[in-house]
Amino acid sequence: MSSKTVFSNEKNPRGIPKAPFVTNVEEYLGGPDAEVEGTLKSFQDAIAKYRYMDSNLTQRRQSLEEKIPDIRKTLDMVEFLQERREGRKKASDEDVEDDLDDLDDDNDYLKKPLKTTYELNDTLFAEAELEETDTVYLWLGANVMLSYKIPAAITLLKSKLDAAQTSLDNTIEDLEFLREQLTVMEVNTARVYNWDVKRRRERREREEAQKGSKSPE
């Protein structure tokens, strides 16, 4: 029996094939005298494929779990810059109508330069003063950085965050599905092996009984 016949036609939404549970070993093998070596080998090949997929998806999950907080942190920062820019614009409009002495503390804060710290390496940070800007630069991967207007950057980051979260949810679902299929295949392997052990024992007992019946009294 080839490994291609192990998987059923049923698949999960990402195309991972489902492992059929062998309810009747003898019927699955094709009769009481069927060989089991080919079937056991095909089961082991299927288990190896499932484990390979499990390993890849586990790495993907780890990567996404590291990536999502970074995207969320970047989005929070860009949204903060937008809110601050809008606040400064509002405060500037109010200056036209009100005396400077009537400005509240919030407006005074918004007029001050924004100071922050940025990471130089894992243990070294430096202080920076940010100028008023409507443009941010985003890393897109593969050593590529592009400039975006703040609204466009927010839209892009939100779409990337949604896509990464969806991918993570699908990956977790696929890992759970894979582990169920691994369990099924391991149970199938044990059932076929135990069936073969039982068959060999029954054959041996029949042969011994036949020898005993043919021996002289």
Phi and psi restraints in degrees (value plus and minus 20) as a CYANA .aco file:
   2 SER   PHI    -101.3   -61.3
   2 SER   PSI     140.3   180.3
   3 SER   PHI     -86.9   -46.9
   3 SER   PSI     -40.2    -0.2
   4 LYS   PHI     -86.2   -46.2
   4 LYS   PSI     -46.5    -6.5
   5 THR   PHI    -106.8   -66.8
   5 THR   PSI     -23.7    16.3
   6 VAL   PHI     -90.0   -50.0
   6 VAL   PSI     -66.8   -26.8
   7 PHE   PHI     -97.6   -57.6
   7 PHE   PSI     125.2   165.2
   8 SER   PHI    -104.5   -64.5
   8 SER   PSI     149.2   189.2
   9 ASN   PHI     -94.2   -54.2
   9 ASN   PSI     -37.1     2.9
  10 GLU   PHI     -94.1   -54.1
  10 GLU   PSI     115.9   155.9
  11 LYS   PHI    -155.7  -115.7
  11 LYS   PSI     141.3   181.3
  12 ASN   PHI    -103.3   -63.3
  12 ASN   PSI     154.5   194.5
  13 PRO   PHI     -78.0   -38.0
  13 PRO   PSI     -43.4    -3.4
  14 ARG   PHI    -116.9   -76.9
  14 ARG   PSI     -10.0    30.0
  15 GLY   PHI      67.8   107.8
  15 GLY   PSI      -8.5    31.5
  16 ILE   PHI     -99.6   -59.6
  16 ILE   PSI     103.9   143.9
  17 PRO   PHI     -90.6   -50.6
  17 PRO   PSI     126.7   166.7
  18 LYS   PHI    -106.8   -66.8
  18 LYS   PSI     123.2   163.2
  19 ALA   PHI    -111.0   -71.0
  19 ALA   PSI     103.0   143.0
  20 PRO   PHI     -95.1   -55.1
  20 PRO   PSI     121.8   161.8
  21 PHE   PHI    -103.9   -63.9
  21 PHE   PSI     109.0   149.0
  22 VAL   PHI    -104.0   -64.0
  22 VAL   PSI      82.9   122.9
  23 THR   PHI    -102.6   -62.6
  23 THR   PSI     -59.5   -19.5
  24 ASN   PHI    -141.1  -101.1
  24 ASN   PSI      82.9   122.9
  25 VAL   PHI     -83.2   -43.2
  25 VAL   PSI     -66.0   -26.0
  26 GLU   PHI     -81.7   -41.7
  26 GLU   PSI     -63.4   -23.4
  27 GLU   PHI     -86.7   -46.7
  27 GLU   PSI     -59.0   -19.0
  28 TYR   PHI     -84.6   -44.6
  28 TYR   PSI     -59.2   -19.2
  29 LEU   PHI     -96.4   -56.4
  29 LEU   PSI     -45.3    -5.3
  30 GLY   PHI      86.9   126.9
  30 GLY   PSI      -2.1    37.9
  31 GLY   PHI     116.3   156.3
  31 GLY   PSI     147.7   187.7
  32 PRO   PHI     -88.9   -48.9
  32 PRO   PSI     -38.9     1.1
  33 ASP   PHI    -125.8   -85.8
  33 ASP   PSI      -7.5    32.5
  34 ALA   PHI     -89.3   -49.3
  34 ALA   PSI     129.0   169.0
  35 GLU   PHI    -100.4   -60.4
  35 GLU   PSI     126.9   166.9
  36 VAL   PHI    -127.7   -87.7
  36 VAL   PSI     -33.5     6.5
  37 GLU   PHI     -80.2   -40.2
  37 GLU   PSI     -66.0   -26.0
  38 GLY   PHI     -83.5   -43.5
  38 GLY   PSI     -60.9   -20.9
  39 THR   PHI     -85.2   -45.2
  39 THR   PSI     -65.1   -25.1
  40 LEU   PHI     -82.0   -42.0
  40 LEU   PSI     -58.6   -18.6
  41 LYS   PHI     -85.9   -45.9
  41 LYS   PSI     -61.7   -21.7
  42 SER   PHI     -85.3   -45.3
  42 SER   PSI     -54.8   -14.8
  43 PHE   PHI     -85.2   -45.2
  43 PHE   PSI     -62.3   -22.3
  44 GLN   PHI     -86.0   -46.0
  44 GLN   PSI     -56.8   -16.8
  45 ASP   PHI     -83.7   -43.7
  45 ASP   PSI     -61.4   -21.4
  46 ALA   PHI     -85.2   -45.2
  46 ALA   PSI     -62.0   -22.0
  47 ILE   PHI     -81.6   -41.6
  47 ILE   PSI     -61.4   -21.4
  48 ALA   PHI     -82.5   -42.5
  48 ALA   PSI     -59.8   -19.8
  49 LYS   PHI     -86.0   -46.0
  49 LYS   PSI     -62.9   -22.9
  50 TYR   PHI     -82.6   -42.6
  50 TYR   PSI     -60.9   -20.9
  51 ARG   PHI     -87.6   -47.6
  51 ARG   PSI     -54.9   -14.9
  52 TYR   PHI     -84.7   -44.7
  52 TYR   PSI     -64.9   -24.9
  53 MET   PHI     -83.7   -43.7
  53 MET   PSI     -59.3   -19.3
  54 ASP   PHI     -81.3   -41.3
  54 ASP   PSI     -62.9   -22.9
  55 SER   PHI     -83.3   -43.3
  55 SER   PSI     -64.7   -24.7
  56 ASN   PHI     -83.8   -43.8
  56 ASN   PSI     -62.8   -22.8
  57 LEU   PHI     -90.2   -50.2
  57 LEU   PSI     -52.6   -12.6
  58 THR   PHI     -84.1   -44.1
  58 THR   PSI     -61.9   -21.9
  59 GLN   PHI     -84.5   -44.5
  59 GLN   PSI     -59.8   -19.8
  60 ARG   PHI     -84.1   -44.1
  60 ARG   PSI     -61.7   -21.7
  61 ARG   PHI     -81.6   -41.6
  61 ARG   PSI     -64.8   -24.8
  62 GLN   PHI     -81.4   -41.4
  62 GLN   PSI     -61.5   -21.5
  63 SER   PHI     -83.3   -43.3
  63 SER   PSI     -63.7   -23.7
  64 LEU   PHI     -87.9   -47.9
  64 LEU   PSI     -57.4   -17.4
  65 GLU   PHI     -87.8   -47.8
  65 GLU   PSI     -43.6    -3.6
  66 GLU   PHI    -104.6   -64.6
  66 GLU   PSI     -53.7   -13.7
  67 LYS   PHI     -96.0   -56.0
  67 LYS   PSI     -60.1   -20.1
  68 ILE   PHI     -80.9   -40.9
  68 ILE   PSI     -67.1   -27.1
  69 PRO   PHI     -80.3   -40.3
  69 PRO   PSI     -54.5   -14.5
  70 ASP   PHI     -85.6   -45.6
  70 ASP   PSI     -63.3   -23.3
  71 ILE   PHI     -83.7   -43.7
  71 ILE   PSI     -63.4   -23.4
  72 ARG   PHI     -84.1   -44.1
  72 ARG   PSI     -60.5   -20.5
  73 LYS   PHI     -85.4   -45.4
  73 LYS   PSI     -61.4   -21.4
  74 THR   PHI     -84.0   -44.0
  74 THR   PSI     -62.9   -22.9
  75 LEU   PHI     -81.4   -41.4
  75 LEU   PSI     -63.9   -23.9
  76 ASP   PHI     -79.3   -39.3
  76 ASP   PSI     -61.2   -21.2
  77 MET   PHI     -87.1   -47.1
  77 MET   PSI     -63.9   -23.9
  78 VAL   PHI     -86.4   -46.4
  78 VAL   PSI     -59.7   -19.7
  79 GLU   PHI     -84.0   -44.0
  79 GLU   PSI     -57.5   -17.5
  80 PHE   PHI     -81.8   -41.8
  80 PHE   PSI     -63.1   -23.1
  81 LEU   PHI     -82.3   -42.3
  81 LEU   PSI     -59.3   -19.3
  82 GLN   PHI     -85.6   -45.6
  82 GLN   PSI     -65.2   -25.2
  83 GLU   PHI     -82.1   -42.1
  83 GLU   PSI     -60.9   -20.9
  84 ARG   PHI     -86.0   -46.0
  84 ARG   PSI     -60.9   -20.9
  85 ARG   PHI     -84.4   -44.4
  85 ARG   PSI     -63.0   -23.0
  86 GLU   PHI     -84.7   -44.7
  86 GLU   PSI     -57.9   -17.9
  87 GLY   PHI     -84.5   -44.5
  87 GLY   PSI     -61.0   -21.0
  88 ARG   PHI     -84.7   -44.7
  88 ARG   PSI     -59.1   -19.1
  89 LYS   PHI     -85.6   -45.6
  89 LYS   PSI     -61.1   -21.1
  90 LYS   PHI     -84.4   -44.4
  90 LYS   PSI     -62.7   -22.7
  91 ALA   PHI     -83.4   -43.4
  91 ALA   PSI     -57.7   -17.7
  92 SER   PHI     -85.2   -45.2
  92 SER   PSI     -59.6   -19.6
  93 ASP   PHI     -85.1   -45.1
  93 ASP   PSI     -56.7   -16.7
  94 GLU   PHI     -89.1   -49.1
  94 GLU   PSI     -47.2    -7.2
  95 ASP   PHI     -82.1   -42.1
  95 ASP   PSI     -51.2   -11.2
  96 VAL   PHI     -87.2   -47.2
  96 VAL   PSI     -52.5   -12.5
  97 GLU   PHI    -116.4   -76.4
  97 GLU   PSI     -49.6    -9.6
  98 ASP   PHI    -130.8   -90.8
  98 ASP   PSI     138.9   178.9
  99 ASP   PHI     -92.6   -52.6
  99 ASP   PSI     133.1   173.1
 100 LEU   PHI     -82.7   -42.7
 100 LEU   PSI     -50.4   -10.4
 101 ASP   PHI     -87.0   -47.0
 101 ASP   PSI     -39.4     0.6
 102 ASP   PHI    -111.4   -71.4
 102 ASP   PSI     -20.3    19.7
 103 LEU   PHI     -84.8   -44.8
 103 LEU   PSI     117.0   157.0
 104 ASP   PHI    -104.0   -64.0
 104 ASP   PSI     155.0   195.0
 105 ASP   PHI     -82.2   -42.2
 105 ASP   PSI     -56.0   -16.0
 106 ASP   PHI     -81.4   -41.4
 106 ASP   PSI     -62.9   -22.9
 107 ASN   PHI     -87.1   -47.1
 107 ASN   PSI     -56.4   -16.4
 108 ASP   PHI     -81.8   -41.8
 108 ASP   PSI     -60.9   -20.9
 109 TYR   PHI     -83.7   -43.7
 109 TYR   PSI     -61.0   -21.0
 110 LEU   PHI     -87.6   -47.6
 110 LEU   PSI     -45.4    -5.4
 111 LYS   PHI     -98.6   -58.6
 111 LYS   PSI     -37.6     2.4
 112 LYS   PHI     -97.9   -57.9
 112 LYS   PSI     127.9   167.9
 113 PRO   PHI     -82.0   -42.0
 113 PRO   PSI     127.6   167.6
 114 LEU   PHI    -105.4   -65.4
 114 LEU   PSI     100.8   140.8
 115 LYS   PHI    -127.4   -87.4
 115 LYS   PSI     119.8   159.8
 116 THR   PHI    -170.2  -130.2
 116 THR   PSI     154.3   194.3
 117 THR   PHI    -136.2   -96.2
 117 THR   PSI     126.6   166.6
 118 TYR   PHI    -151.9  -111.9
 118 TYR   PSI     133.3   173.3
 119 GLU   PHI    -105.5   -65.5
 119 GLU   PSI     105.7   145.7
 120 LEU   PHI    -110.4   -70.4
 120 LEU   PSI     -61.0   -21.0
 121 ASN   PHI    -173.6  -133.6
 121 ASN   PSI    -186.9  -146.9
 122 ASP   PHI     -81.6   -41.6
 122 ASP   PSI     -47.6    -7.6
 123 THR   PHI    -143.2  -103.2
 123 THR   PSI     -16.7    23.3
 124 LEU   PHI    -145.3  -105.3
 124 LEU   PSI     105.8   145.8
 125 PHE   PHI    -143.9  -103.9
 125 PHE   PSI     134.4   174.4
 126 ALA   PHI    -150.8  -110.8
 126 ALA   PSI     135.7   175.7
 127 GLU   PHI    -114.4   -74.4
 127 GLU   PSI     121.9   161.9
 128 ALA   PHI    -157.1  -117.1
 128 ALA   PSI     132.6   172.6
 129 GLU   PHI    -133.1   -93.1
 129 GLU   PSI      99.8   139.8
 130 LEU   PHI    -109.1   -69.1
 130 LEU   PSI     110.5   150.5
 131 GLU   PHI    -100.7   -60.7
 131 GLU   PSI     137.6   177.6
 132 GLU   PHI     -83.4   -43.4
 132 GLU   PSI     108.6   148.6
 133 THR   PHI    -171.8  -131.8
 133 THR   PSI     133.1   173.1
 134 ASP   PHI    -131.1   -91.1
 134 ASP   PSI      -6.8    33.2
 135 THR   PHI    -149.1  -109.1
 135 THR   PSI     119.6   159.6
 136 VAL   PHI    -147.9  -107.9
 136 VAL   PSI     140.1   180.1
 137 TYR   PHI    -134.9   -94.9
 137 TYR   PSI     109.0   149.0
 138 LEU   PHI    -139.0   -99.0
 138 LEU   PSI     115.8   155.8
 139 TRP   PHI     -96.0   -56.0
 139 TRP   PSI     109.4   149.4
 140 LEU   PHI    -126.5   -86.5
 140 LEU   PSI     -18.7    21.3
 141 GLY   PHI      76.8   116.8
 141 GLY   PSI     144.7   184.7
 142 ALA   PHI      35.2    75.2
 142 ALA   PSI      18.3    58.3
 143 ASN   PHI      39.4    79.4
 143 ASN   PSI      12.4    52.4
 144 VAL   PHI    -133.1   -93.1
 144 VAL   PSI     107.3   147.3
 145 MET   PHI    -147.1  -107.1
 145 MET   PSI     113.0   153.0
 146 LEU   PHI    -147.2  -107.2
 146 LEU   PSI     131.9   171.9
 147 SER   PHI    -112.6   -72.6
 147 SER   PSI     122.8   162.8
 148 TYR   PHI    -157.7  -117.7
 148 TYR   PSI     125.9   165.9
 149 LYS   PHI     -85.6   -45.6
 149 LYS   PSI     129.7   169.7
 150 ILE   PHI     -76.6   -36.6
 150 ILE   PSI     -66.3   -26.3
 151 PRO   PHI     -80.0   -40.0
 151 PRO   PSI     -60.1   -20.1
 152 ALA   PHI     -86.8   -46.8
 152 ALA   PSI     -57.0   -17.0
 153 ALA   PHI     -84.7   -44.7
 153 ALA   PSI     -60.5   -20.5
 154 ILE   PHI     -83.9   -43.9
 154 ILE   PSI     -63.9   -23.9
 155 THR   PHI     -80.9   -40.9
 155 THR   PSI     -64.7   -24.7
 156 LEU   PHI     -83.4   -43.4
 156 LEU   PSI     -66.0   -26.0
 157 LEU   PHI     -85.5   -45.5
 157 LEU   PSI     -58.6   -18.6
 158 LYS   PHI     -83.8   -43.8
 158 LYS   PSI     -61.2   -21.2
 159 SER   PHI     -86.9   -46.9
 159 SER   PSI     -58.7   -18.7
 160 LYS   PHI     -87.5   -47.5
 160 LYS   PSI     -59.0   -19.0
 161 LEU   PHI     -85.2   -45.2
 161 LEU   PSI     -63.8   -23.8
 162 ASP   PHI     -82.8   -42.8
 162 ASP   PSI     -62.9   -22.9
 163 ALA   PHI     -85.5   -45.5
 163 ALA   PSI     -62.1   -22.1
 164 ALA   PHI     -86.8   -46.8
 164 ALA   PSI     -59.4   -19.4
 165 GLN   PHI     -87.0   -47.0
 165 GLN   PSI     -61.2   -21.2
 166 THR   PHI     -82.6   -42.6
 166 THR   PSI     -62.8   -22.8
 167 SER   PHI     -82.3   -42.3
 167 SER   PSI     -60.3   -20.3
 168 LEU   PHI     -85.4   -45.4
 168 LEU   PSI     -63.6   -23.6
 169 ASP   PHI     -80.7   -40.7
 169 ASP   PSI     -63.4   -23.4
 170 ASN   PHI     -85.5   -45.5
 170 ASN   PSI     -58.7   -18.7
 171 THR   PHI     -85.1   -45.1
 171 THR   PSI     -63.7   -23.7
 172 ILE   PHI     -82.8   -42.8
 172 ILE   PSI     -61.4   -21.4
 173 GLU   PHI     -83.6   -43.6
 173 GLU   PSI     -61.8   -21.8
 174 ASP   PHI     -85.5   -45.5
 174 ASP   PSI     -58.8   -18.8
 175 LEU   PHI     -83.3   -43.3
 175 LEU   PSI     -62.2   -22.2
 176 GLU   PHI     -83.4   -43.4
 176 GLU   PSI     -61.9   -21.9
 177 PHE   PHI     -83.0   -43.0
 177 PHE   PSI     -64.5   -24.5
 178 LEU   PHI     -80.4   -40.4
 178 LEU   PSI     -63.0   -23.0
 179 ARG   PHI     -88.3   -48.3
 179 ARG   PSI     -50.8   -10.8
 180 GLU   PHI     -85.1   -45.1
 180 GLU   PSI     -62.0   -22.0
 181 GLN   PHI     -88.7   -48.7
 181 GLN   PSI     -56.4   -16.4
 182 LEU   PHI     -80.7   -40.7
 182 LEU   PSI     -63.5   -23.5
 183 THR   PHI     -82.1   -42.1
 183 THR   PSI     -63.4   -23.4
 184 VAL   PHI     -80.4   -40.4
 184 VAL   PSI     -65.4   -25.4
 185 MET   PHI     -87.7   -47.7
 185 MET   PSI     -56.0   -16.0
 186 GLU   PHI     -86.9   -46.9
 186 GLU   PSI     -58.3   -18.3
 187 VAL   PHI     -86.9   -46.9
 187 VAL   PSI     -62.8   -22.8
 188 ASN   PHI     -78.5   -38.5
 188 ASN   PSI     -63.7   -23.7
 189 THR   PHI     -80.7   -40.7
 189 THR   PSI     -64.8   -24.8
 190 ALA   PHI     -84.9   -44.9
 190 ALA   PSI     -59.7   -19.7
 191 ARG   PHI     -85.2   -45.2
 191 ARG   PSI     -63.3   -23.3
 192 VAL   PHI     -86.0   -46.0
 192 VAL   PSI     -64.2   -24.2
 193 TYR   PHI     -82.2   -42.2
 193 TYR   PSI     -65.9   -25.9
 194 ASN   PHI     -86.1   -46.1
 194 ASN   PSI     -56.7   -16.7
 195 TRP   PHI     -82.0   -42.0
 195 TRP   PSI     -61.9   -21.9
 196 ASP   PHI     -86.5   -46.5
 196 ASP   PSI     -60.5   -20.5
 197 VAL   PHI     -81.6   -41.6
 197 VAL   PSI     -64.5   -24.5
 198 LYS   PHI     -83.6   -43.6
 198 LYS   PSI     -61.1   -21.1
 199 ARG   PHI     -83.2   -43.2
 199 ARG   PSI     -64.2   -24.2
 200 ARG   PHI     -82.7   -42.7
 200 ARG   PSI     -60.8   -20.8
 201 ARG   PHI     -84.8   -44.8
 201 ARG   PSI     -62.1   -22.1
 202 GLU   PHI     -85.6   -45.6
 202 GLU   PSI     -57.8   -17.8
 203 ARG   PHI     -83.6   -43.6
 203 ARG   PSI     -64.6   -24.6
 204 ARG   PHI     -82.9   -42.9
 204 ARG   PSI     -60.5   -20.5
 205 GLU   PHI     -86.0   -46.0
 205 GLU   PSI     -58.7   -18.7
 206 ARG   PHI     -85.9   -45.9
 206 ARG   PSI     -62.2   -22.2
 207 GLU   PHI     -83.1   -43.1
 207 GLU   PSI     -61.5   -21.5
 208 GLU   PHI     -85.9   -45.9
 208 GLU   PSI     -56.8   -16.8
 209 ALA   PHI     -88.0   -48.0
 209 ALA   PSI     -57.7   -17.7
 210 GLN   PHI     -87.9   -47.9
 210 GLN   PSI     -59.9   -19.9
 211 LYS   PHI     -82.8   -42.8
 211 LYS   PSI     -60.7   -20.7
 212 GLY   PHI     -85.0   -45.0
 212 GLY   PSI     -55.3   -15.3
 213 SER   PHI     -94.6   -54.6
 213 SER   PSI     -43.9    -3.9
 214 LYS   PHI    -109.8   -69.8
 214 LYS   PSI     -34.9     5.1
 215 SER   PHI     -89.4   -49.4
 215 SER   PSI     125.4   165.4
 216 PRO   PHI     -86.8   -46.8
 216 PRO   PSI     127.4   167.4
